[in-house]
Structures are given as structure tokens and as C-alpha cells.
């Protein structure tokens, strides 16, 4: 299992991709430590939607929030592009693709696909 996780982490670094899981009810986001998404967040805090939204480029925040609101309300997939604004001023372009699932409790969760 650890070897598979190491291979996945290395492949994500090489391809500049990442994976995540997001529990909508709590706002908690699971990131693979060391992958590109984790390095862009760079926080000692547990990642959550609020922290991620702080990195969204100001010109894209409304679009991102509307897209997230629609997907969480309707339980539809996420598939959109936007920019991140890093603390050093560098702009990163990201493409988010995630499917909506239902936990046993019925709560919506999103998993990067």
C-alpha cells in the first residue's frame, strides 16, 4: 500500500496534478501530502474550502463560488478551470474535475477523478 501511495505521489508531482476528497458538510478537504495541490495550499492547518478559496484569483472567485454552490446544491460533477494567485504573485491555472458521491449518511462528497 505504501509503495502504491509513493508511486501515485511521484506521478502526480511529475504530471503537475493532484487529487482530493471534499466533505461538503464539514468543508474538510483531503489532499495527498506532497502532491501539487498540497504544495499550493502550504498550510499547517487542515485544508478546508475556506483555505482553498483564499488562493483563488480575485477575478475568478465569483465564478468558483457559483460553480461550487450549484454542484453542492444539485449534487452534480465539478468540471471547471480557474486561476490561483500565490503569495509570491505567481498565477497558476488549474482544472478541477470531481464527481459527486453520497456518503452512507446521505451527505454529498466530491472525489477528484
DSSP file (Angstrom, degrees, kcal/mol; ACC not computed):
  #  RESIDUE AA STRUCTURE BP1 BP2  ACC     N-H-->O    O-->H-N    N-H-->O    O-->H-N    TCO  KAPPA ALPHA  PHI   PSI    X-CA   Y-CA   Z-CA
    1    1 A X     >        0   0    0      0, 0.0     4,-2.4     0, 0.0     5,-0.2   0.000 360.0 360.0 360.0 -45.1    0.0    0.0    0.0
    2    2 A X  H  >  +     0   0    0      1,-0.2     4,-2.4     2,-0.2     5,-0.2   0.887 360.0  52.3 -63.8 -37.7    2.8    2.4    0.9
    3    3 A X  H  > S+     0   0    0      2,-0.2     4,-2.5     1,-0.2    -1,-0.2   0.923 109.5  49.3 -64.0 -43.0    4.6    1.7   -2.3
    4    4 A X  H  > S+     0   0    0      1,-0.2     4,-2.5     2,-0.2    -2,-0.2   0.908 111.2  49.4 -61.7 -42.7    1.4    2.4   -4.3
    5    5 A X  H  X S+     0   0    0     -4,-2.4     4,-2.6     2,-0.2    -1,-0.2   0.896 110.8  50.2 -63.5 -39.9    0.9    5.7   -2.5
    6    6 A X  H  X S+     0   0    0     -4,-2.4     4,-2.4     2,-0.2    -2,-0.2   0.909 111.0  48.9 -65.0 -42.1    4.5    6.7   -3.1
    7    7 A X  H  X S+     0   0    0     -4,-2.5     4,-2.6     2,-0.2    -2,-0.2   0.917 112.2  48.7 -62.8 -43.3    4.1    5.9   -6.8
    8    8 A X  H  X S+     0   0    0     -4,-2.5     4,-2.4     2,-0.2    -2,-0.2   0.937 111.3  49.3 -62.2 -46.8    0.9    7.9   -7.0
    9    9 A X  H  X S+     0   0    0     -4,-2.6     4,-1.9     1,-0.2    -1,-0.2   0.906 113.1  47.0 -60.4 -42.5    2.6   10.9   -5.2
   10   10 A X  H  X S+     0   0    0     -4,-2.4     4,-2.4     2,-0.2    -1,-0.2   0.908 111.2  50.9 -66.8 -41.8    5.6   10.8   -7.6
   11   11 A X  H  X S+     0   0    0     -4,-2.6     4,-2.1     1,-0.2    -2,-0.2   0.888 109.7  51.0 -62.6 -38.9    3.4   10.5  -10.7
   12   12 A X  H  X>S+     0   0    0     -4,-2.4     5,-2.2     2,-0.2     4,-0.7   0.880 109.7  49.9 -67.9 -37.2    1.3   13.5   -9.5
   13   13 A X  H ><5S+     0   0    0     -4,-1.9     3,-0.7     3,-0.2    -2,-0.2   0.939 112.5  47.2 -62.8 -46.7    4.5   15.6   -9.0
   14   14 A X  H 3<5S+     0   0    0     -4,-2.4    -2,-0.2     1,-0.2    -1,-0.2   0.858 118.8  39.6 -65.0 -36.3    5.8   14.7  -12.5
   15   15 A X  H 3<5S-     0   0    0     -4,-2.1    -1,-0.2    -5,-0.2    -2,-0.2   0.417 106.5-123.4 -94.5   1.4    2.4   15.4  -14.2
   16   16 A X  T <<5S+     0   0    0     -3,-0.7     2,-0.3    -4,-0.7    -3,-0.2   0.895  70.4 125.3  55.2  43.2    1.7   18.5  -12.0
   17   17 A X      < -     0   0    0     -5,-2.2    19,-1.1    -6,-0.2     2,-0.3  -0.758  38.4-171.1-121.4 171.0   -1.6   17.0  -11.0
   18   18 A X        -     0   0    0     -2,-0.3     2,-0.3    18,-0.2    13,-0.0  -0.937  12.3-136.9-151.3 172.8   -3.2   16.3   -7.6
   19   19 A X        +     0   0    0     -2,-0.3    13,-0.9    13,-0.1     2,-0.3  -0.975  21.1 175.0-137.4 153.5   -6.1   14.5   -6.1
   20   20 A X  E     -A   31   0A   0     -2,-0.3    92,-2.7    11,-0.2     2,-0.4  -0.975  22.9-148.0-151.2 161.8   -8.5   15.4   -3.4
   21   21 A X  E     -AB  30 111A   0      9,-1.5     9,-3.3    -2,-0.3     2,-0.4  -0.989  18.4-163.0-128.7 139.9  -11.6   14.4   -1.5
   22   22 A X  E     -AB  29 110A   0     88,-2.8    88,-2.5    -2,-0.4     2,-0.8  -0.975  11.5-156.3-132.3 119.8  -14.0   17.1   -0.1
   23   23 A X  E  >  - B   0 109A   0      5,-2.5     4,-2.4    -2,-0.4     5,-0.5  -0.843  11.8-160.5 -92.4 107.3  -16.7   16.5    2.5
   24   24 A X  T  4 S+     0   0    0     84,-1.4    -1,-0.2    -2,-0.8    85,-0.1   0.884  83.0  57.0 -59.3 -45.4  -19.2   19.3    1.9
   25   25 A X  T  4 S+     0   0    0     83,-0.5    -1,-0.2     1,-0.2    84,-0.1   0.877 121.7  26.4 -58.3 -40.8  -20.9   19.2    5.3
   26   26 A X  T  4 S-     0   0    0     -3,-0.4    -1,-0.2     2,-0.1    -2,-0.2   0.661  98.0-131.1 -96.1 -18.2  -17.6   19.8    7.2
   27   27 A X     <  +     0   0    0     -4,-2.4    22,-1.6     1,-0.3    -3,-0.2   0.421  55.7 148.5  80.8  -2.4  -15.7   21.6    4.5
   28   28 A X  B     -F   48   0B   0     -5,-0.5    -5,-2.5    20,-0.2     2,-0.4  -0.400  31.5-159.4 -70.9 142.0  -12.8   19.4    5.1
   29   29 A X  E     -A   22   0A   0     18,-2.1     2,-0.6    -7,-0.2    -7,-0.2  -0.982   7.3-147.3-123.4 131.5  -10.5   18.5    2.1
   30   30 A X  E     +A   21   0A   0     -9,-3.3    -9,-1.5    -2,-0.4     2,-0.3  -0.881  22.2 179.0 -97.7 123.1   -8.2   15.5    1.9
   31   31 A X  E     -A   20   0A   0     -2,-0.6     2,-0.7   -11,-0.2   -11,-0.2  -0.905  35.1-111.4-119.4 151.2   -5.1   16.2   -0.1
   32   32 A X    >   -     0   0    0    -13,-0.9     3,-2.4    -2,-0.3     6,-0.4  -0.732  42.1-115.6 -79.4 117.9   -2.2   13.8   -0.7
   33   33 A X  T 3  S+     0   0    0     -2,-0.7     3,-0.1     1,-0.3    -1,-0.1  -0.301  98.9  18.7 -55.7 131.6    0.8   15.2    1.2
   34   34 A X  T 3  S+     0   0    0      1,-0.3    -1,-0.3     2,-0.0    -2,-0.0   0.229  94.8 121.9  93.5 -14.5    3.5   16.2   -1.2
   35   35 A X  S <> S-     0   0    0     -3,-2.4     4,-2.0     1,-0.1    -1,-0.3  -0.295  80.2 -98.4 -78.7 173.0    1.3   16.4   -4.3
   36   36 A X  H  > S+     0   0    0    -19,-1.1     4,-1.5     1,-0.2   -18,-0.2   0.846 121.9  52.2 -62.3 -36.9    1.0   19.6   -6.3
   37   37 A X  H  > S+     0   0    0      1,-0.2     4,-1.6     2,-0.2    -1,-0.2   0.923 108.6  50.8 -65.1 -43.0   -2.3   20.7   -4.6
   38   38 A X  H  > S+     0   0    0     -6,-0.4     4,-2.4     1,-0.2     5,-0.3   0.903 109.8  50.3 -61.1 -41.2   -0.9   20.3   -1.2
   39   39 A X  H  < S+     0   0    0     -4,-2.0    -1,-0.2     1,-0.2    -2,-0.2   0.806 107.9  53.6 -69.6 -28.0    2.2   22.4   -2.1
   40   40 A X  H  < S+     0   0    0     -4,-1.5    -1,-0.2    -5,-0.2    -2,-0.2   0.820 111.9  44.1 -75.5 -29.7   -0.1   25.2   -3.5
   41   41 A X  H  < S-     0   0    0     -4,-1.6    -2,-0.2    -5,-0.1    -1,-0.2   0.920  82.7-178.4 -77.6 -45.7   -2.1   25.4   -0.2
   42   42 A X     <  +     0   0    0     -4,-2.4     2,-0.4    -5,-0.2    -3,-0.1   0.936  24.9 141.1  44.4  70.8    1.0   25.2    2.0
   43   43 A X        -     0   0    0     -5,-0.3    -1,-0.2     2,-0.2     4,-0.1  -0.996  55.6-148.9-139.2 144.5   -0.6   25.3    5.3
   44   44 A X  S    S+     0   0    0     -2,-0.4    -1,-0.1     2,-0.1     2,-0.1   0.641  82.2  89.3 -81.0 -16.0    0.0   23.6    8.6
   45   45 A X  S    S-     0   0    0      1,-0.1     2,-0.4    -3,-0.0    -2,-0.2  -0.391  99.2 -91.7 -75.4 158.2   -3.8   23.8    9.2
   46   46 A X        -     0   0    0      1,-0.1     5,-0.1    -2,-0.1    -1,-0.1  -0.586  54.1-107.4 -68.1 126.1   -6.0   21.0    7.9
   47   47 A X        +     0   0    0     -2,-0.4   -18,-2.1   -18,-0.2     2,-0.3  -0.264  49.3 167.3 -59.2 139.0   -7.1   22.1    4.4
   48   48 A X  B  >  -F   28   0B   0    -20,-0.2     4,-2.1     1,-0.1     3,-0.2  -0.912  50.6 -95.5-143.3 171.3  -10.7   23.2    4.1
   49   49 A X  H  > S+     0   0    0    -22,-1.6     4,-3.0    -2,-0.3     5,-0.2   0.882 121.2  56.4 -59.3 -40.5  -12.7   25.0    1.4
   50   50 A X  H  > S+     0   0    0      1,-0.2     4,-1.2     2,-0.2    -1,-0.2   0.918 108.4  47.2 -57.6 -45.3  -12.2   28.4    3.1
   51   51 A X  H  > S+     0   0    0     -3,-0.2     4,-0.6     1,-0.2    -1,-0.2   0.896 113.1  48.6 -64.4 -41.7   -8.4   28.0    2.9
   52   52 A X  H >X S+     0   0    0     -4,-2.1     3,-1.6     1,-0.2     4,-0.6   0.922 107.4  55.1 -65.2 -44.0   -8.5   26.9   -0.8
   53   53 A X  H >< S+     0   0    0     -4,-3.0     3,-0.7     1,-0.3    -1,-0.2   0.779  96.5  66.1 -62.9 -25.8  -10.8   29.8   -1.7
   54   54 A X  H 3< S+     0   0    0     -4,-1.2    -1,-0.3     1,-0.2    -2,-0.2   0.786 100.9  50.6 -64.0 -26.0   -8.2   32.2   -0.3
   55   55 A X  H << S+     0   0    0     -3,-1.6    30,-3.5    -4,-0.6    -1,-0.2   0.628  85.0 108.7 -85.8 -15.1   -5.9   31.1   -3.1
   56   56 A X  B << S-C   84   0A   0     -3,-0.7    28,-0.3    -4,-0.6     5,-0.1  -0.412  84.7-102.0 -66.2 135.6   -8.4   31.6   -5.9
   57   57 A X    >>  -     0   0    0     26,-2.7     3,-2.2    35,-0.2     4,-0.9  -0.313  29.8-122.1 -55.6 135.2   -7.6   34.6   -8.1
   58   58 A X  G >4 S+     0   0    0      1,-0.3     3,-0.6     2,-0.2     4,-0.4   0.830 111.9  55.4 -52.9 -35.8   -9.8   37.5   -7.1
   59   59 A X  G 34 S+     0   0    0      1,-0.2    -1,-0.3     2,-0.1     4,-0.2   0.675 112.5  43.5 -71.8 -15.6  -11.3   37.8  -10.6
   60   60 A X  G <> S+     0   0    0     -3,-2.2     4,-2.6    23,-0.1    -1,-0.2   0.488  85.8  93.5-105.4  -6.1  -12.3   34.1  -10.5
   61   61 A X  H <X S+     0   0    0     -4,-0.9     4,-2.9    -3,-0.6     5,-0.2   0.882  85.0  49.6 -60.1 -42.1  -13.8   33.9   -7.0
   62   62 A X  H  > S+     0   0    0     -4,-0.4     4,-2.6     2,-0.2    -1,-0.2   0.940 113.2  46.9 -63.5 -46.4  -17.4   34.6   -8.0
   63   63 A X  H  > S+     0   0    0     -4,-0.2     4,-2.5     2,-0.2    -2,-0.2   0.929 114.3  47.3 -59.2 -46.6  -17.3   32.0  -10.8
   64   64 A X  H  X S+     0   0    0     -4,-2.6     4,-2.5     1,-0.2     5,-0.2   0.928 113.4  47.5 -63.0 -46.0  -15.7   29.4   -8.5
   65   65 A X  H  X S+     0   0    0     -4,-2.9     4,-2.7    -5,-0.2    -1,-0.2   0.910 113.2  48.1 -64.1 -42.1  -18.2   30.1   -5.7
   66   66 A X  H  X S+     0   0    0     -4,-2.6     4,-2.4    -5,-0.2    -1,-0.2   0.899 112.4  49.4 -63.9 -40.7  -21.2   29.9   -8.0
   67   67 A X  H  X S+     0   0    0     -4,-2.5     4,-2.3    -5,-0.2    -2,-0.2   0.921 113.8  45.3 -64.6 -44.4  -19.9   26.7   -9.5
   68   68 A X  H  X S+     0   0    0     -4,-2.5     4,-2.6     2,-0.2     5,-0.3   0.917 112.4  51.4 -65.3 -44.2  -19.3   25.1   -6.1
   69   69 A X  H  X S+     0   0    0     -4,-2.7     4,-2.1    -5,-0.2    -2,-0.2   0.923 111.9  46.7 -59.5 -45.0  -22.7   26.3   -4.9
   70   70 A X  H  X S+     0   0    0     -4,-2.4     4,-2.8     1,-0.2     6,-0.3   0.925 113.5  47.9 -64.0 -45.4  -24.5   24.8   -7.9
   71   71 A X  H  X>S+     0   0    0     -4,-2.3     4,-1.9     1,-0.2     5,-0.9   0.894 114.0  46.0 -66.0 -39.5  -22.7   21.5   -7.7
   72   72 A X  H  <5S+     0   0    0     -4,-2.6    -1,-0.2     2,-0.2    -2,-0.2   0.861 115.8  46.6 -72.5 -33.3  -23.3   21.1   -3.9
   73   73 A X  H  <5S+     0   0    0     -4,-2.1    -2,-0.2    -5,-0.3    -1,-0.2   0.920 124.9  30.4 -70.6 -44.0  -27.0   22.1   -4.3
   74   74 A X  H  <5S-     0   0    0     -4,-2.8    -2,-0.2    -5,-0.2    -3,-0.2   0.578 100.6-125.7 -94.5 -11.3  -27.6   19.8   -7.3
   75   75 A X  T  <5 +     0   0    0     -4,-1.9    25,-0.2    -5,-0.3    -3,-0.2   0.827  60.2 147.0  68.5  31.5  -25.1   17.0   -6.5
   76   76 A X      < -     0   0    0     -5,-0.9    -1,-0.2    -6,-0.3    25,-0.1  -0.499  52.4 -86.2 -97.1 167.7  -23.6   17.4   -9.9
   77   77 A X        -     0   0    0     -2,-0.2     2,-0.5    22,-0.1    22,-0.2  -0.276  34.2-126.3 -68.6 155.9  -20.0   16.9  -11.0
   78   78 A X  E     + D   0  98A   0     20,-2.8    20,-2.5    -7,-0.1     2,-0.2  -0.912  39.8 154.7-100.4 129.7  -17.4   19.7  -10.8
   79   79 A X  E     + D   0  97A   0     -2,-0.5     2,-0.3    18,-0.2    18,-0.2  -0.668  25.4 117.3-156.3  94.7  -15.6   20.4  -14.1
   80   80 A X  E     - D   0  96A   0     16,-2.0    16,-3.1    -2,-0.2     2,-0.4  -0.982  48.2-128.4-156.8 162.5  -14.2   23.9  -14.4
   81   81 A X  E     + D   0  95A   0     -2,-0.3     2,-0.3    14,-0.2    14,-0.2  -0.895  33.1 149.4-116.4 147.0  -11.0   25.9  -14.8
   82   82 A X  E     - D   0  94A   0     12,-2.1    12,-2.9    -2,-0.4     2,-0.3  -0.945  37.7-100.4-159.6-179.9   -9.8   28.9  -12.8
   83   83 A X  E     - D   0  93A   0     -2,-0.3   -26,-2.7    10,-0.2     2,-0.4  -0.832  17.9-149.2-113.1 149.8   -6.7   30.6  -11.6
   84   84 A X  E     -CD  56  92A   0      8,-3.0     8,-2.3    -2,-0.3     2,-0.6  -0.920  10.4-146.3-109.6 142.1   -4.9   30.5   -8.2
   85   85 A X  E     - D   0  91A   0    -30,-3.5     6,-0.2    -2,-0.4     2,-0.1  -0.945  17.9-150.6-110.4 113.9   -3.0   33.6   -7.0
   86   86 A X    >   -     0   0    0      4,-2.9     3,-2.4    -2,-0.6   -45,-0.1  -0.393  27.1-107.7 -82.3 159.2    0.0   32.5   -5.0
   87   87 A X  T 3  S+     0   0    0      1,-0.3    -1,-0.1     2,-0.1    -2,-0.0   0.787 120.4  55.7 -57.6 -28.4    1.5   34.6   -2.2
   88   88 A X  T 3  S-     0   0    0      2,-0.1    -1,-0.3     1,-0.0     3,-0.1   0.387 123.2-104.4 -86.8   5.8    4.5   35.5   -4.4
   89   89 A X  S <  S+     0   0    0     -3,-2.4     2,-0.2     1,-0.3    -2,-0.1   0.344  74.9 140.2  91.6  -6.3    2.2   36.8   -7.1
   90   90 A X        -     0   0    0     -5,-0.1    -4,-2.9     1,-0.0     2,-0.5  -0.499  45.1-140.3 -71.6 137.9    2.6   33.8   -9.4
   91   91 A X  E     -D   85   0A   0     -6,-0.2     2,-0.4    -2,-0.2    -6,-0.2  -0.884  15.1-164.8-102.7 128.9   -0.7   32.8  -11.2
   92   92 A X  E     -D   84   0A   0     -8,-2.3    -8,-3.0    -2,-0.5     2,-0.5  -0.934  11.3-142.6-113.0 134.9   -1.4   29.1  -11.5
   93   93 A X  E     -D   83   0A   0     -2,-0.4     2,-0.3   -10,-0.2   -10,-0.2  -0.847  24.4-176.4 -97.0 130.4   -4.0   27.7  -13.9
   94   94 A X  E     -D   82   0A   0    -12,-2.9   -12,-2.1    -2,-0.5     2,-0.5  -0.931  21.5-153.1-128.7 151.5   -6.0   24.7  -12.6
   95   95 A X  E     -D   81   0A   0     -2,-0.3     2,-0.5   -14,-0.2   -14,-0.2  -0.983  16.9-156.9-122.6 116.3   -8.7   22.5  -14.0
   96   96 A X  E     +D   80   0A   0    -16,-3.1   -16,-2.0    -2,-0.5     2,-0.4  -0.827  16.5 171.7 -98.2 126.5  -10.9   20.9  -11.4
   97   97 A X  E     +D   79   0A   0     -2,-0.5    16,-1.7   -18,-0.2     2,-0.3  -0.970  13.2 150.6-134.7 118.6  -12.7   17.7  -12.2
   98   98 A X  E     -DE  78 112A   0    -20,-2.5   -20,-2.8    -2,-0.4     2,-0.3  -0.998  33.8-134.8-148.6 146.7  -14.5   15.8   -9.4
   99   99 A X  E     - E   0 111A   0     12,-2.6    12,-2.3    -2,-0.3     2,-0.4  -0.791  22.9-122.0-103.2 148.5  -17.6   13.6   -9.2
  100  100 A X  E     + E   0 110A   0     -2,-0.3     2,-0.3    10,-0.2    10,-0.2  -0.702  34.3 174.8 -86.1 136.0  -20.3   13.9   -6.6
  101  101 A X  E     - E   0 109A   0      8,-3.2     8,-2.6    -2,-0.4     2,-0.5  -0.880  26.7-123.7-131.8 167.0  -20.9   10.9   -4.3
  102  102 A X  E     - E   0 108A   0     -2,-0.3     6,-0.2     6,-0.2     5,-0.1  -0.963  19.7-140.1-115.7 128.4  -23.1   10.3   -1.3
  103  103 A X    >   -     0   0    0      4,-2.9     3,-2.2    -2,-0.5     6,-0.0  -0.263  38.5 -95.4 -71.9 169.4  -21.7    9.1    2.0
  104  104 A X  T 3  S+     0   0    0      1,-0.3    -1,-0.1     2,-0.1    -2,-0.0   0.819 128.8  58.0 -56.8 -30.2  -23.7    6.5    3.9
  105  105 A X  T 3  S-     0   0    0      2,-0.1    -1,-0.3     1,-0.1     3,-0.1   0.617 120.2-111.2 -74.6 -12.1  -25.2    9.4    5.9
  106  106 A X  S <  S+     0   0    0     -3,-2.2    -2,-0.1     1,-0.3     2,-0.1   0.299  72.4 139.6  96.8  -8.2  -26.5   10.9    2.6
  107  107 A X        -     0   0    0     -5,-0.1    -4,-2.9     1,-0.1    -1,-0.3  -0.405  56.4-111.9 -70.4 145.4  -24.1   13.8    2.8
  108  108 A X  E     + E   0 102A   0     -6,-0.2   -84,-1.4   -36,-0.1   -83,-0.5  -0.597  36.9 178.6 -80.3 136.5  -22.5   14.9   -0.5
  109  109 A X  E     -BE  23 101A   0     -8,-2.6    -8,-3.2    -2,-0.3     2,-0.4  -0.965  17.7-142.2-131.5 151.2  -18.8   14.4   -1.0
  110  110 A X  E     -BE  22 100A   0    -88,-2.5   -88,-2.8    -2,-0.3     2,-0.4  -0.943  12.3-168.3-116.1 139.0  -16.7   15.2   -4.0
  111  111 A X  E     -BE  21  99A   0    -12,-2.3   -12,-2.6    -2,-0.4   -90,-0.2  -0.993  26.3-119.4-127.3 128.5  -13.8   13.0   -5.2
  112  112 A X  E       E   0  98A   0    -92,-2.7   -14,-0.3    -2,-0.4   -16,-0.0  -0.383 360.0 360.0 -61.8 138.8  -11.3   14.1   -7.8
  113  113 A X              0   0    0    -16,-1.7   -15,-0.2    -2,-0.1    -1,-0.1   0.434 360.0 360.0-120.8 360.0  -11.4   11.8  -10.7
